[in-house]
């Protein structure tokens, strides 16, 4: 069985998240901010915006927003 969740890296260095072939949202890595840690911003196809500290967390947060 294939994994129903697919995270595809785009040429512009963002990611598109798919669930069973349907777009869930987009993730971009933000420049390091104060505290010297990475930040990821996810935007769902329904307009929700999530900020996380890892790509995996952004993926999970977008999936939680998908309905």
C-alpha positions in Angstrom: 0.0 0.0 0.0 1.3 3.5 -0.9 1.5 6.2 1.8 -1.6 8.5 1.4 0.5 11.4 2.7 3.0 12.9 0.2 5.3 15.9 0.8 6.8 17.2 -2.5 9.7 19.7 -2.6 9.0 22.4 -5.2 11.7 24.2 -7.4 11.2 27.3 -5.3 12.3 25.5 -2.1 8.8 25.2 -0.7 6.9 22.0 -0.1 3.4 21.0 -1.2 1.5 18.5 1.0 -0.9 16.0 -0.4 -3.3 13.6 1.3 -4.8 10.9 -1.0 -3.7 13.1 -4.0 -5.5 16.2 -2.8 -3.6 19.3 -1.9 -3.6 20.0 1.8 -1.3 23.1 1.9 2.1 24.6 1.4 5.1 24.9 3.7 8.0 27.3 3.5 11.1 27.6 5.6 11.6 31.0 7.1 15.1 32.6 7.7 16.6 32.0 11.1 15.2 34.5 13.6 16.3 35.5 17.1 17.3 32.4 19.1 19.0 31.0 15.9 16.4 28.3 15.2 14.5 27.4 12.0 10.9 28.3 11.6 8.4 26.8 9.1 5.2 28.4 8.0 2.4 26.3 6.7 -0.6 27.6 4.8 -3.6 25.2 4.4 -5.9 25.2 1.3 -8.6 26.4 3.7 -6.6 29.5 4.8 -5.2 28.4 8.1 -1.6 29.5 8.9 0.6 27.5 11.2 4.1 28.3 12.5 6.3 25.5 13.7 9.9 24.6 14.5 10.3 21.7 12.1 9.1 20.5 8.7 7.6 17.4 10.3 5.6 19.6 12.8 4.4 21.8 9.9 3.2 18.7 8.0 1.3 17.4 11.0 -0.2 20.8 11.8 -1.5 21.2 8.2 -2.9 17.7 8.2 -4.8 18.6 11.5 -6.3 21.6 9.7 -7.5 19.6 6.7 -11.2 18.8 6.5 
